Amino acid sequence: MSEKNSIQKLYNDPKSKGFVNHLINAYIPTNKSLKVWEFKPKQKHKCSTCGKELISVEEVLNNIGEKQEDIKNDLMEFLRKSVYGEPTENPYMKHAVGNKILAWTGENTDTTLCLKCITDILELVQMGLLSSDKNITWIVSKMRRDQYFNQFYENKNISFDEKGDVKKIQNKVEKKKVATFGDLEVLQELKRKMEKEDEKK
């Protein structure tokens, strides 16, 4: 049996399961994951789950500028070895990144992760859905509901009052897990309105 990764260990611990739930919401789907250009004041320069040292895009670019001579000196040897298929370290990685890993962050979070841990979160969610994990199924279902309702909140053709009606329906769905026929009619009518306005453009 393979050893559990840091995400699996945190998820299996009741004390840190909530933290993993936060990470799922922040990084999944993966289009929420963004490379860190520069670290915010509250962001750590270490992966929030596995603890590996991280580096921002800005730091990489600064290092390239500062270490141009070192990179230049190693570049010809790198190209020569590459042609002959000899193992060699990319001079840009060696001098600009070093032993660190590029940092990533998500939506509505101060956490920073390495790409491996984001991949592990995605795998956890996929396996959770396949095994009918109730917690993960609930999180993903809520994401889908939020995505559906957000289309109304983000549309400029829907009035403030109409968005208020949508919010009431969403709250009812979250509480009772069902929508009435009347609620569905309201949503369908608003959707038709949005589509009609889009056609005019």
NUSEDO-139841 format. One line per field, with one value per residue (C-alpha): residue in one letter; chain; x, y, z. Coordinates in steps of 0.02 Angstrom, whole numbers, plus 50000, padded with zeros to 5 digits. Layout:
N
aa <- c(A ...) .
ch <- c(A ...) .
u <- c(X ...) .
v <- c(Y ...) .
w <- c(Z ...) .
***
This chain:
201
aa <- c(M S E K N S I Q K L Y N D P K S K G F V N H L I N A Y I P T N K S L K V W E F K P K Q K H K C S T C G K E L I S V E E V L N N I G E K Q E D I K N D L M E F L R K S V Y G E P T E N P Y M K H A V G N K I L A W T G E N T D T T L C L K C I T D I L E L V Q M G L L S S D K N I T W I V S K M R R D Q Y F N Q F Y E N K N I S F D E K G D V K K I Q N K V E K K K V A T F G D L E V L Q E L K R K M E K E D E K K) .
ch <- c(A A A A A A A A A A A A A A A A A A A A A A A A A A A A A A A A A A A A A A A A A A A A A A A A A A A A A A A A A A A A A A A A A A A A A A A A A A A A A A A A A A A A A A A A A A A A A A A A A A A A A A A A A A A A A A A A A A A A A A A A A A A A A A A A A A A A A A A A A A A A A A A A A A A A A A A A A A A A A A A A A A A A A A A A A A A A A A A A A A A A A A A A A A A A A A A A A A A A A A A A A) .
u <- c(50000 50073 50111 49980 50027 50011 49836 49770 49847 49766 49597 49599 49632 49467 49562 49625 49485 49403 49566 49566 49383 49443 49581 49458 49347 49497 49590 49457 49412 49594 49559 49551 49736 49854 50042 50098 50171 50225 50189 50059 50108 50009 50068 50204 50349 50318 50185 50039 50024 50192 50306 50419 50507 50415 50467 50362 50369 50437 50581 50623 50631 50737 50856 50873 50920 51044 51125 51138 51326 51311 51172 51273 51426 51327 51220 51346 51388 51201 51171 51321 51264 51084 51137 51226 51086 51194 51107 51124 51036 50950 51050 50892 50820 50986 51018 50844 50742 50869 50797 50631 50467 50352 50212 50028 49877 49689 49526 49481 49631 49798 49870 50010 50038 50159 50087 50107 49989 49860 49867 49845 49690 49616 49653 49572 49414 49408 49432 49305 49174 49210 49197 49042 49129 48982 49087 49171 49008 48923 49065 49063 48873 48877 49008 48894 48745 48849 48909 48729 48667 48820 48767 48619 48720 48853 48732 48707 48535 48461 48397 48444 48271 48279 48448 48369 48236 48373 48462 48304 48284 48467 48451 48296 48387 48537 48423 48296 48396 48244 48166 47979 47902 47873 48057 48111 47992 48069 48245 48195 48112 48268 48377 48268 48285 48475 48482 48365 48476 48632 48554 48533 48722) .
v <- c(50000 50168 50300 50436 50609 50766 50806 50632 50638 50806 50748 50590 50691 50761 50913 50966 50900 51073 51148 51026 51072 51254 51203 51107 51261 51374 51270 51163 51171 51197 51358 51439 51399 51540 51559 51679 51834 51906 51849 51946 51999 51855 51722 51602 51558 51375 51256 51261 51071 50988 51129 51137 51303 51408 51549 51681 51726 51897 51819 51705 51853 51953 51806 51790 51974 51964 51800 51828 51799 51632 51577 51630 51534 51373 51390 51329 51175 51142 51151 51039 50904 50917 50882 50722 50670 50687 50726 50910 51044 51188 51345 51449 51324 51308 51494 51573 51441 51335 51210 51301 51264 51388 51448 51437 51511 51493 51590 51675 51605 51661 51486 51446 51273 51182 51109 50931 50969 51047 50888 50787 50890 50855 50669 50671 50748 50627 50475 50546 50561 50385 50313 50419 50511 50610 50762 50781 50746 50883 51008 50975 50983 51151 51214 51168 51255 51411 51412 51402 51544 51653 51673 51776 51881 51923 51970 52157 52132 52065 52200 52215 52155 52006 51959 51968 51844 51729 51740 51689 51538 51490 51502 51391 51263 51261 51237 51114 51043 51066 51203 51223 51227 51414 51442 51350 51456 51616 51555 51497 51665 51760 51646 51681 51867 51854 51755 51880 52026 51932 51906 52095 52123) .
w <- c(50000 49948 50078 50096 50031 50139 50074 50113 50288 50325 50257 50363 50521 50591 50659 50486 50375 50374 50310 50163 50129 50117 49996 49886 49873 49841 49710 49624 49483 49436 49339 49512 49536 49489 49492 49629 49545 49712 49889 49989 50166 50246 50124 50179 50065 50102 50037 50159 50158 50123 50185 50031 49997 49867 49751 49661 49475 49523 49620 49474 49355 49478 49496 49307 49299 49443 49390 49201 49204 49295 49178 49025 49087 49109 48953 48823 48928 48951 48762 48724 48847 48786 48607 48661 48779 48934 49100 49142 49244 49156 49202 49220 49344 49433 49459 49455 49547 49640 49763 49774 49685 49597 49712 49671 49758 49743 49755 49920 50014 50086 50067 49945 49872 49759 49598 49666 49811 49695 49591 49753 49797 49624 49646 49819 49747 49600 49713 49837 49700 49638 49814 49855 49997 50071 50119 49949 49856 49958 49923 49735 49728 49817 49695 49551 49633 49667 49487 49427 49538 49506 49324 49386 49511 49381 49241 49216 49138 49301 49420 49604 49656 49538 49609 49782 49725 49660 49828 49920 49806 49830 50020 50012 49904 50023 50173 50104 49956 49844 49738 49707 49534 49559 49602 49445 49341 49411 49369 49195 49159 49215 49109 48957 48994 49000 48838 48751 48804 48746 48574 48554 48570) .
***
